Amino acid sequence: MSKYRTHTCGELNTSNKGQKINLSGWINKKRDHGNLLFIDLRDNYGITQCVVDKDNQVFKNIEKLPLESVVKISGEVLERDKETINPNLSTGEIEISINEFEILGETKELPMPVFSDQEYAEEIRLKYRFLDLRRKKIHENIILRSKVISFIRSEMIRLGFLEFQTPILTSSSPEGARDFLVPSRLNPGKFYALPQAPQQFKQLIMVSGFDKYFQIAPCFRDEDARADRSPGEFYQLDLEMSFVEQEDVFNVVEKLMVKVFKNFSNKKLLYEKFPRITFSDAMLKYGSDKPDLRNPLIISDITKLFERDDINFEIFKKLVKQGSIVRSIVTKNTKDKPRSFFDGIDKWSKEQGSSGLAYFTLERNEKISGKGPVGKFFSESSLIELMQITNAEIGDTIFLSCGKQNEVERILSLARTKIAEELNLIKEDSFAFCWIVDYPMFEEDELTKKIKFSHNPFSMPQGKLEDLDLSNPLSLKAYQYDIVCNGIELSSGAIRNHIPDLMYKLFDVAGYKKKDVDEKFSGMINALSYGAPPHGGIAPGIDRIVMLIAGEKNIREVTMFPMNQNAQDLMMNAPSNVNEDQLKELNLEIKKKT
């Protein structure tokens, strides 16, 4: 292959017995058996065991080398004895008898061992990410990421999509997150923005007469970090199609996701035709628009039950009269669970900032009754009605939460996950996809009480255009949709609003005047005025797809060079200070806070 190696460290087997070979790589492990020294030599492709005896002149030199030194080894391929075969290695049936070796790269003392999968502080891992990436699990995750992207790209091309690249330097637009701004040297006082997504450009591509577009697009958002979101930048499969309806987009994405997940994972797909769940049903049944359908627990609204005279749970009844709601979760056949289980859930819910979860278990002796702290407040007939509403049975437990709708949804969404984990109900060996549809076009800001877009401002409202009631904007639904897998949102998408006059009207509802829209979206508005086709698309997150396939909980584990929680690159020391000359060129001045 080259002067450094005739083979890779994952390639040799018994068919190579007796051959003279060269290998190059990193010393992964060393084992000194007195008269024999074993080293595991590692490269991108695998590990090969090499051995040198004490009589060999290179023994002492190899013995002194620290782990992660880069060496070239020359030797002969030997077949291992049966009792020494390592079934966990592709090269486990052979070893290399070392004749010569050469140091190619020396190493300093390691801040973290590479051969271990032990967890280390984020600061250490990110500062020395090049070492972290040598670790087996992380290394394999990054290779998986590359293979997934290549597979997606080939599938998109097979489906008739053309790959285009859109600009990185563009204009700022209100898309929900903060922009990263780039000052212009040639246009003093003005700024480019790094794209939060290629939203406007991909719509312009459709207006330009191209039918199916995609790209593996870098996106930049100045957002706070979380487990499924990288601060700073991320990648998404950005796609757009002309002359399509919502279902056309769904059909393309479903076929793609099924192929990707089947190809790269052994886990089951619970649905190959993804369920469609309306936004309102998702919030009712799961307390979230990112439901994990591997979890069988369902939330039910039982508010009307508390209008009955034969329920004496006065705290809840009083709150309901004041406008609160009551929702419940049923856990099947939990009558034999100890009191500590139920009290533990109640205690946990208080730690999440709620007033707690009431609960009781359904039982039948002479009549149906509720066993537990609040069961005594319910009559038999009210319990029968409760059972009809929730599909509960004798032996099941009812957990109840009462309060403002958004707070009840929040706590029961969390409780649904917590309880399912405690009862081992979540199908960990599965992927459960779904579509969340029929999002409201607008929502009311809780603080300002102003009307704002609930999702994407470029989405088409549902219904006949001539019948749209803009005087009641909260009643409008949009052709907006999210794709969710295992409780993680992979992407939002929409059928786009391609009618300029309607766009102006919708932006006006959200408080944007015509001049504001023209200023922010001049390129797109102008283009839509010259004959725009109906079009729509979506942009599933590459990082999240790979995270799910790899079975990781944090997106950092599948990203090559992630930032830390404070959006800092500890390895490259970014963001960094710049000198005065650079600032002057950009007509900028830094003022310190007083």
C-alpha positions as CSV (number, residue, x, y, z in Angstrom):
1,M,0.0,0.0,0.0
2,S,2.7,2.5,1.0
3,K,6.0,2.5,2.8
4,Y,4.1,2.8,6.1
5,R,1.9,-0.2,5.7
6,T,1.1,-3.2,3.5
7,H,-2.1,-3.8,5.4
8,T,-4.4,-2.1,7.9
9,C,-4.8,-3.1,11.5
10,G,-8.3,-4.6,10.8
11,E,-7.4,-6.6,7.7
12,L,-5.1,-9.6,8.5
13,N,-6.4,-13.2,9.1
14,T,-5.1,-16.7,8.9
15,S,-4.9,-16.5,5.1
16,N,-2.0,-14.1,5.6
17,K,0.0,-16.7,7.8
18,G,3.7,-16.5,7.1
19,Q,3.6,-13.2,5.2
20,K,6.0,-10.4,5.9
21,I,4.0,-7.2,6.6
22,N,4.2,-3.6,7.7
23,L,1.6,-2.0,10.0
24,S,1.3,1.5,11.2
25,G,-0.9,2.9,14.0
26,W,-1.2,3.9,17.6
27,I,-0.2,1.7,20.6
28,N,-3.6,1.1,22.1
29,K,-2.5,-1.2,25.0
30,K,0.6,-3.0,26.2
31,R,0.9,-6.2,28.3
32,D,4.3,-7.2,29.7
33,H,4.5,-10.9,30.4
34,G,8.2,-10.9,31.4
35,N,9.8,-12.6,28.4
36,L,7.1,-11.5,26.0
37,L,5.7,-8.0,25.4
38,F,2.3,-7.7,23.7
39,I,1.0,-4.5,22.1
40,D,-2.3,-3.8,20.5
41,L,-1.7,-1.7,17.5
42,R,-4.8,0.4,16.4
43,D,-5.7,2.4,13.3
44,N,-9.0,3.5,11.8
45,Y,-9.8,0.0,10.7
46,G,-9.2,-2.1,13.7
47,I,-6.7,-3.6,16.2
48,T,-3.9,-6.2,15.6
49,Q,-2.0,-7.9,18.4
50,C,1.8,-7.7,18.0
51,V,4.4,-9.5,20.1
52,V,8.1,-9.3,20.7
53,D,10.3,-11.5,22.9
54,K,12.9,-10.2,25.3
55,D,15.8,-11.4,23.2
56,N,14.8,-9.1,20.4
57,Q,16.9,-5.9,20.3
58,V,13.8,-3.7,19.9
59,F,12.1,-5.1,23.1
60,K,13.4,-2.4,25.5
61,N,12.7,0.4,23.1
62,I,9.1,-0.7,22.6
63,E,8.7,-1.3,26.3
64,K,9.6,2.4,27.1
65,L,7.0,3.8,24.6
66,P,3.9,5.4,26.1
67,L,0.5,4.5,25.0
68,E,-0.8,6.4,21.9
69,S,2.7,6.6,20.4
70,V,2.5,6.2,16.6
71,V,4.7,3.5,15.3
72,K,5.5,1.4,12.2
73,I,5.9,-2.3,12.8
74,S,7.5,-4.8,10.5
75,G,7.1,-8.5,11.2
76,E,5.6,-11.9,10.3
77,V,2.0,-13.0,10.5
78,L,1.6,-15.9,13.0
79,E,-1.5,-18.0,13.7
80,R,-2.6,-18.0,17.3
81,D,-3.1,-21.0,19.4
82,K,-6.8,-21.9,19.8
83,E,-6.8,-21.0,23.5
84,T,-5.5,-17.5,22.8
85,I,-7.9,-16.6,19.9
86,N,-9.7,-13.3,20.6
87,P,-13.3,-13.6,19.1
88,N,-13.9,-9.9,19.7
89,L,-11.4,-8.8,17.1
90,S,-11.6,-9.4,13.3
91,T,-7.8,-10.1,13.5
92,G,-8.2,-12.3,16.6
93,E,-6.9,-15.5,15.0
94,I,-3.5,-14.0,14.2
95,E,-0.7,-12.0,15.7
96,I,2.4,-10.3,14.4
97,S,5.9,-11.3,15.5
98,I,7.8,-8.0,15.5
99,N,11.1,-7.8,13.7
100,E,11.5,-4.1,13.4
101,F,9.8,-1.0,14.5
102,E,10.0,2.8,13.9
103,I,8.6,5.7,15.9
104,L,6.5,7.9,13.6
105,G,4.9,10.2,16.2
106,E,5.7,10.7,19.9
107,T,3.1,11.6,22.5
108,K,3.0,13.7,25.6
109,E,1.4,12.5,28.8
110,L,-2.2,11.9,28.1
111,P,-4.9,14.0,29.9
112,M,-7.3,11.1,29.4
113,P,-6.8,7.4,28.4
114,V,-8.0,6.6,24.9
115,F,-8.6,2.8,25.4
116,S,-11.3,3.4,28.0
117,D,-15.0,4.3,27.6
118,Q,-15.0,5.8,31.0
119,E,-16.8,9.2,31.2
120,Y,-14.7,12.3,31.7
121,A,-15.5,15.9,32.4
122,E,-16.8,17.8,29.4
123,E,-14.0,20.4,29.7
124,I,-11.4,17.7,29.3
125,R,-13.2,15.8,26.5
126,L,-13.8,18.9,24.4
127,K,-10.4,20.5,24.9
128,Y,-8.7,17.3,23.8
129,R,-11.4,16.3,21.3
130,F,-8.8,14.8,18.9
131,L,-8.0,12.3,21.7
132,D,-11.7,11.8,22.6
133,L,-12.3,10.9,18.9
134,R,-9.8,8.1,19.1
135,R,-11.9,6.3,21.7
136,K,-13.7,3.3,20.1
137,K,-17.3,4.4,20.8
138,I,-16.9,8.0,19.7
139,H,-14.8,7.0,16.7
140,E,-17.4,4.5,15.5
141,N,-20.2,7.1,16.0
142,I,-18.4,9.5,13.7
143,I,-17.9,6.8,11.1
144,L,-21.6,5.9,11.4
145,R,-22.4,9.6,10.8
146,S,-20.4,9.6,7.6
147,K,-22.1,6.4,6.4
148,V,-25.6,7.7,7.2
149,I,-25.0,11.0,5.3
150,S,-23.7,9.1,2.3
151,F,-26.7,6.8,2.4
152,I,-29.1,9.7,2.6
153,R,-27.4,11.5,-0.2
154,S,-27.6,8.5,-2.5
155,E,-31.3,7.8,-1.6
156,M,-32.2,11.5,-2.3
157,I,-30.5,11.3,-5.7
158,R,-32.3,8.0,-6.4
159,L,-35.6,9.7,-5.6
160,G,-35.0,12.4,-8.2
161,F,-33.7,15.2,-6.0
162,L,-31.0,17.5,-7.1
163,E,-28.3,18.7,-4.7
164,F,-27.6,22.4,-4.5
165,Q,-25.7,24.6,-2.1
166,T,-27.2,27.8,-0.8
167,P,-25.4,30.9,0.5
168,I,-23.8,30.9,4.0
169,L,-23.7,34.7,4.2
170,T,-27.2,36.1,4.0
171,S,-29.6,38.5,5.6
172,S,-31.0,38.4,9.1
173,S,-34.6,37.1,9.4
174,P,-37.0,36.4,12.3
175,E,-37.1,32.6,12.2
176,G,-37.4,31.9,15.9
177,A,-33.8,31.9,17.1
178,R,-31.0,34.4,17.4
179,D,-28.8,35.0,14.4
180,F,-25.1,34.9,14.3
181,L,-24.1,38.2,12.7
182,V,-21.1,38.9,10.5
183,P,-20.0,42.5,10.0
184,S,-19.4,43.6,6.4
185,R,-16.0,45.4,5.7
186,L,-17.2,46.7,2.3
187,N,-20.5,47.9,3.6
188,P,-19.7,49.7,6.9
189,G,-22.3,49.4,9.6
190,K,-24.1,46.5,7.9
191,F,-24.1,42.9,8.8
192,Y,-24.6,39.5,7.2
193,A,-26.3,36.7,9.1
194,L,-25.3,33.1,9.1
195,P,-28.4,31.1,8.0
196,Q,-30.6,29.5,10.7
197,A,-31.8,27.4,7.8
198,P,-31.8,27.8,4.0
199,Q,-35.6,28.5,4.3
200,Q,-35.9,31.4,1.9
201,F,-33.3,30.1,-0.6
202,K,-34.9,26.7,-1.0
203,Q,-38.2,28.4,-1.7
204,L,-36.5,30.6,-4.3
205,I,-35.1,27.4,-5.8
206,M,-38.7,26.2,-6.4
207,V,-39.7,29.6,-7.8
208,S,-36.7,29.2,-10.2
209,G,-38.3,26.2,-11.8
210,F,-36.4,23.3,-10.1
211,D,-38.7,20.5,-9.0
212,K,-36.9,18.7,-6.2
213,Y,-34.0,20.1,-4.1
214,F,-31.9,18.8,-1.2
215,Q,-28.7,19.5,0.6
216,I,-26.9,18.4,3.7
217,A,-27.1,22.0,5.0
218,P,-25.1,23.7,7.8
219,C,-27.4,25.8,10.0
220,F,-26.4,28.4,12.6
221,R,-28.5,29.4,15.6
222,D,-27.4,31.3,18.7
223,E,-29.4,29.0,21.0
224,D,-28.7,27.5,24.4
225,A,-27.4,23.9,24.4
226,R,-29.4,20.9,25.5
227,A,-29.0,17.1,25.1
228,D,-30.5,17.0,21.6
229,R,-29.3,20.4,20.4
230,S,-25.8,21.7,19.7
231,P,-25.2,25.4,20.4
232,G,-23.8,27.2,17.4
233,E,-24.2,25.0,14.4
234,F,-25.8,21.8,13.2
235,Y,-26.6,19.9,10.0
236,Q,-29.9,19.1,8.5
237,L,-31.2,17.2,5.5
238,D,-32.9,20.2,3.8
239,L,-35.4,19.4,1.1
240,E,-38.1,21.1,-0.9
241,M,-40.6,20.0,-3.6
242,S,-42.8,21.7,-6.1
243,F,-46.5,20.9,-6.9
244,V,-46.9,18.9,-3.7
245,E,-49.4,18.6,-0.8
246,Q,-48.6,17.6,2.7
247,E,-48.9,13.8,2.1
248,D,-46.5,14.0,-0.8
249,V,-43.8,15.3,1.6
250,F,-44.7,12.6,4.2
251,N,-44.4,9.8,1.6
252,V,-40.9,10.8,0.6
253,V,-39.6,11.3,4.2
254,E,-41.3,8.1,5.5
255,K,-39.7,6.0,2.9
256,L,-36.3,7.6,3.5
257,M,-36.4,7.3,7.3
258,V,-37.5,3.6,7.1
259,K,-34.6,2.8,4.8
260,V,-32.1,4.7,6.9
261,F,-33.1,3.2,10.2
262,K,-33.5,-0.3,8.9
263,N,-30.1,-0.1,7.2
264,F,-28.1,1.2,10.2
265,S,-29.9,-0.3,13.2
266,N,-31.2,-3.6,14.4
267,K,-34.0,-2.0,16.5
268,K,-37.6,-2.5,15.4
269,L,-39.7,0.1,13.7
270,L,-43.1,0.1,15.4
271,Y,-44.7,1.8,12.4
272,E,-43.5,1.9,8.8
273,K,-46.5,4.1,8.0
274,F,-46.1,6.8,10.6
275,P,-49.2,7.8,12.6
276,R,-50.6,11.3,12.1
277,I,-51.4,13.0,15.4
278,T,-53.0,16.4,15.5
279,F,-51.3,19.0,17.7
280,S,-54.3,19.3,19.9
281,D,-54.5,15.5,20.4
282,A,-50.8,15.3,21.1
283,M,-51.1,17.9,23.8
284,L,-54.1,16.2,25.3
285,K,-52.9,12.5,25.2
286,Y,-49.2,13.0,25.8
287,G,-48.9,16.5,27.2
288,S,-46.3,17.4,24.5
289,D,-46.0,17.8,20.7
290,K,-43.0,15.5,20.9
291,P,-44.6,12.3,22.1
292,D,-42.6,9.1,22.7
293,L,-45.0,6.4,21.3
294,R,-42.8,3.6,22.7
295,N,-44.5,4.6,26.0
296,P,-48.1,3.2,26.2
297,L,-49.4,5.6,28.9
298,I,-52.1,8.0,27.7
299,I,-53.4,11.2,29.4
300,S,-57.1,11.7,29.6
301,D,-59.1,14.9,30.3
302,I,-61.5,14.4,33.2
303,T,-62.3,18.0,34.0
304,K,-66.1,17.6,33.4
305,L,-66.2,14.8,36.0
306,F,-65.6,17.4,38.7
307,E,-68.9,19.0,37.9
308,R,-70.6,16.0,39.6
309,D,-72.2,16.5,43.0
310,D,-71.1,13.0,44.1
311,I,-67.4,13.9,44.0
312,N,-66.3,15.5,47.2
313,F,-62.7,16.4,46.2
314,E,-63.3,20.0,47.0
315,I,-59.7,21.3,46.3
316,F,-60.0,20.2,42.7
317,K,-63.6,21.2,42.3
318,K,-62.8,24.7,43.5
319,L,-59.9,25.0,41.1
320,V,-62.1,23.7,38.2
321,K,-64.7,26.4,38.9
322,Q,-61.9,29.0,38.7
323,G,-60.9,27.7,35.2
324,S,-58.4,24.9,35.9
325,I,-58.4,21.6,34.2
326,V,-58.0,18.0,35.5
327,R,-56.1,15.3,33.6
328,S,-55.2,11.8,34.5
329,I,-52.8,9.0,33.7
330,V,-53.9,5.3,34.2
331,T,-51.3,2.7,35.0
332,K,-52.5,-0.8,34.3
333,N,-52.7,-3.5,37.0
334,T,-50.6,-1.6,39.6
335,K,-52.7,-2.5,42.6
336,D,-49.9,-4.6,44.2
337,K,-47.3,-1.8,44.0
338,P,-46.1,-0.7,47.4
339,R,-47.1,2.6,48.9
340,S,-43.6,3.8,48.5
341,F,-43.9,3.7,44.6
342,F,-46.9,6.0,44.6
343,D,-45.5,8.4,47.2
344,G,-42.3,8.4,45.3
345,I,-44.1,9.6,42.1
346,D,-45.9,12.3,44.1
347,K,-42.7,13.4,45.7
348,W,-40.9,13.5,42.3
349,S,-43.7,15.6,40.8
350,K,-43.3,18.2,43.6
351,E,-39.6,18.4,42.8
352,Q,-40.6,19.3,39.2
353,G,-42.4,22.3,40.5
354,S,-45.9,21.0,40.7
355,S,-48.3,20.8,43.6
356,G,-48.0,17.0,43.5
357,L,-50.0,14.2,41.9
358,A,-53.1,12.8,43.6
359,Y,-53.7,9.1,43.1
360,F,-55.8,6.1,44.0
361,T,-56.2,2.5,42.9
362,L,-59.5,1.0,41.6
363,E,-60.8,-2.0,43.6
364,R,-64.0,-3.9,43.8
365,N,-65.3,-5.7,46.9
366,E,-69.0,-5.3,47.4
367,K,-68.8,-2.2,45.1
368,I,-66.2,-0.3,43.1
369,S,-64.1,2.1,45.2
370,G,-60.9,4.0,45.2
371,K,-58.1,2.9,47.5
372,G,-55.6,5.6,48.2
373,P,-55.2,9.1,49.6
374,V,-58.1,10.7,47.5
375,G,-60.1,7.6,46.6
376,K,-62.7,8.2,49.3
377,F,-63.8,11.4,47.6
378,F,-65.3,9.5,44.6
379,S,-68.7,7.7,44.5
380,E,-69.1,4.4,42.8
381,S,-71.0,5.9,39.9
382,S,-68.4,8.7,39.4
383,L,-65.7,6.0,39.3
384,I,-67.6,4.1,36.7
385,E,-67.8,7.2,34.6
386,L,-64.1,7.8,35.2
387,M,-63.4,4.2,34.0
388,Q,-65.4,4.8,30.8
389,I,-63.5,8.0,30.0
390,T,-60.0,6.6,30.7
391,N,-60.5,2.9,29.8
392,A,-59.3,2.1,33.4
393,E,-60.1,-1.3,34.9
394,I,-60.2,-2.8,38.4
395,G,-56.6,-3.0,39.7
396,D,-55.4,0.1,37.8
397,T,-54.1,3.2,39.4
398,I,-55.3,6.7,38.5
399,F,-52.8,9.6,38.8
400,L,-54.5,13.1,38.7
401,S,-53.2,16.6,38.2
402,C,-55.2,19.9,38.4
403,G,-54.2,23.4,37.4
404,K,-53.7,25.7,34.5
405,Q,-53.6,23.9,31.1
406,N,-50.0,24.5,30.2
407,E,-48.8,23.5,33.7
408,V,-50.9,20.3,33.7
409,E,-49.6,19.4,30.3
410,R,-46.0,20.0,31.4
411,I,-46.1,17.9,34.5
412,L,-48.1,15.0,33.1
413,S,-45.8,14.9,30.1
414,L,-42.9,14.5,32.5
415,A,-44.9,12.1,34.7
416,R,-45.8,10.0,31.8
417,T,-42.1,9.4,31.1
418,K,-41.2,9.0,34.8
419,I,-43.9,6.4,35.5
420,A,-43.2,4.4,32.4
421,E,-39.5,4.3,33.2
422,E,-40.3,3.1,36.8
423,L,-42.6,0.4,35.4
424,N,-40.2,-0.6,32.6
425,L,-42.9,0.1,30.0
426,I,-40.8,1.9,27.3
427,K,-39.9,-0.3,24.4
428,E,-36.2,0.4,24.4
429,D,-35.6,-1.9,21.4
430,S,-37.8,0.1,19.1
431,F,-38.1,3.3,17.1
432,A,-41.6,4.9,17.0
433,F,-42.0,7.7,14.4
434,C,-45.1,9.9,14.1
435,W,-46.2,13.1,12.4
436,I,-47.6,16.0,14.4
437,V,-50.0,17.9,12.2
438,D,-52.6,20.7,12.2
439,Y,-50.5,23.2,14.2
440,P,-52.2,26.5,15.0
441,M,-51.1,29.2,12.6
442,F,-50.9,31.7,15.5
443,E,-50.6,31.7,19.3
444,E,-50.9,34.3,22.0
445,D,-47.7,35.3,23.8
446,E,-48.2,34.5,27.5
447,L,-46.5,37.7,28.7
448,T,-47.4,40.3,26.1
449,K,-50.7,38.8,25.0
450,K,-49.8,39.7,21.5
451,I,-50.5,37.4,18.5
452,K,-47.4,35.7,17.1
453,F,-46.6,32.9,14.6
454,S,-46.7,29.6,16.4
455,H,-44.4,27.8,14.0
456,N,-43.1,28.9,10.6
457,P,-44.2,32.3,9.3
458,F,-43.9,31.1,5.7
459,S,-46.6,28.3,6.1
460,M,-49.8,28.1,4.2
461,P,-53.0,28.3,6.3
462,Q,-55.5,25.5,5.9
463,G,-58.9,26.0,4.2
464,K,-60.1,28.0,1.3
465,L,-58.3,31.2,1.0
466,E,-61.5,33.2,0.4
467,D,-63.0,31.8,3.7
468,L,-60.0,32.6,6.0
469,D,-61.2,34.5,9.1
470,L,-58.2,36.7,9.9
471,S,-60.3,38.5,12.5
472,N,-60.0,35.3,14.6
473,P,-56.4,34.3,14.0
474,L,-56.2,31.8,16.9
475,S,-58.7,29.6,15.1
476,L,-56.5,29.2,12.0
477,K,-54.6,26.0,11.4
478,A,-51.6,25.7,9.2
479,Y,-50.1,23.1,6.9
480,Q,-47.3,22.8,9.4
481,Y,-45.9,19.5,10.6
482,D,-43.2,18.0,12.8
483,I,-41.7,14.5,12.5
484,V,-40.9,13.0,15.9
485,C,-39.1,9.8,16.8
486,N,-38.9,8.4,20.4
487,G,-39.9,11.7,21.9
488,I,-37.3,13.7,19.9
489,E,-38.3,16.2,17.2
490,L,-36.3,15.5,14.1
491,S,-37.7,18.3,12.1
492,S,-40.4,20.9,11.4
493,G,-41.8,21.4,7.9
494,A,-44.6,23.0,6.0
495,I,-46.5,23.5,2.8
496,R,-45.4,27.1,2.0
497,N,-47.4,30.2,1.5
498,H,-46.5,31.1,-2.1
499,I,-49.1,34.0,-2.4
500,P,-47.5,37.4,-1.6
501,D,-50.8,39.2,-0.8
502,L,-51.8,36.5,1.7
503,M,-48.3,36.6,3.2
504,Y,-48.7,40.3,3.9
505,K,-52.0,39.8,5.6
506,L,-50.7,37.0,7.8
507,F,-47.6,39.0,8.8
508,D,-49.9,42.0,9.6
509,V,-51.8,39.8,12.1
510,A,-48.5,39.1,13.8
511,G,-47.7,42.8,14.0
512,Y,-45.4,43.2,10.9
513,K,-46.2,46.1,8.6
514,K,-45.7,45.7,4.9
515,K,-42.5,47.7,4.9
516,D,-41.1,45.4,7.6
517,V,-41.9,42.3,5.5
518,D,-40.4,43.9,2.4
519,E,-37.3,44.8,4.3
520,K,-36.8,41.4,5.9
521,F,-37.9,39.2,3.0
522,S,-37.6,41.4,0.0
523,G,-35.9,38.7,-2.2
524,M,-38.5,36.1,-1.5
525,I,-41.5,38.3,-1.7
526,N,-40.3,39.8,-5.0
527,A,-39.7,36.3,-6.4
528,L,-43.1,35.0,-5.3
529,S,-44.7,37.8,-7.3
530,Y,-43.4,36.3,-10.6
531,G,-45.3,33.1,-10.7
532,A,-44.6,30.7,-7.8
533,P,-45.6,27.1,-7.7
534,P,-47.3,25.5,-4.7
535,H,-44.4,23.9,-2.8
536,G,-43.4,22.4,0.5
537,G,-40.6,20.7,2.4
538,I,-38.9,19.7,5.6
539,A,-35.4,19.5,7.1
540,P,-34.7,16.5,9.4
541,G,-31.7,17.0,11.7
542,I,-28.7,14.9,10.7
543,D,-27.2,15.0,14.2
544,R,-30.5,13.8,15.8
545,I,-30.9,11.0,13.3
546,V,-27.4,9.7,14.0
547,M,-27.9,10.2,17.8
548,L,-31.0,8.0,17.7
549,I,-29.4,5.3,15.5
550,A,-26.2,5.2,17.7
551,G,-28.4,5.0,20.9
552,E,-26.8,8.1,22.4
553,K,-28.5,10.4,24.9
554,N,-26.4,13.5,24.0
555,I,-25.9,14.9,20.5
556,R,-22.3,15.7,21.4
557,E,-21.5,12.0,21.1
558,V,-22.2,12.0,17.3
559,T,-20.7,15.4,16.5
560,M,-17.1,15.6,15.5
561,F,-16.1,19.0,17.1
562,P,-18.9,20.2,19.3
563,M,-19.0,23.3,21.4
564,N,-19.6,23.3,25.2
565,Q,-22.7,24.4,27.0
566,N,-21.5,28.1,26.7
567,A,-21.0,27.8,22.9
568,Q,-17.2,27.7,23.3
569,D,-14.8,25.7,21.3
570,L,-12.3,24.8,24.0
571,M,-10.0,23.1,21.5
572,M,-9.6,26.0,19.1
573,N,-10.2,28.7,21.7
574,A,-13.3,30.2,20.0
575,P,-14.8,32.7,20.2
576,S,-11.6,34.7,20.6
577,N,-10.5,38.3,20.8
578,V,-9.5,40.1,17.7
579,N,-7.0,42.9,17.4
580,E,-7.7,46.6,17.0
581,D,-6.7,46.6,13.3
582,Q,-9.3,44.0,12.5
583,L,-12.0,45.9,14.3
584,K,-11.0,49.2,12.5
585,E,-11.3,47.4,9.1
586,L,-14.8,46.4,10.0
587,N,-15.7,49.9,11.4
588,L,-16.4,48.3,14.8
589,E,-15.5,49.4,18.3
590,I,-15.9,47.3,21.4
591,K,-17.4,49.1,24.4
592,K,-17.0,47.5,27.9
593,K,-20.1,47.3,30.1
594,T,-20.0,49.8,32.9
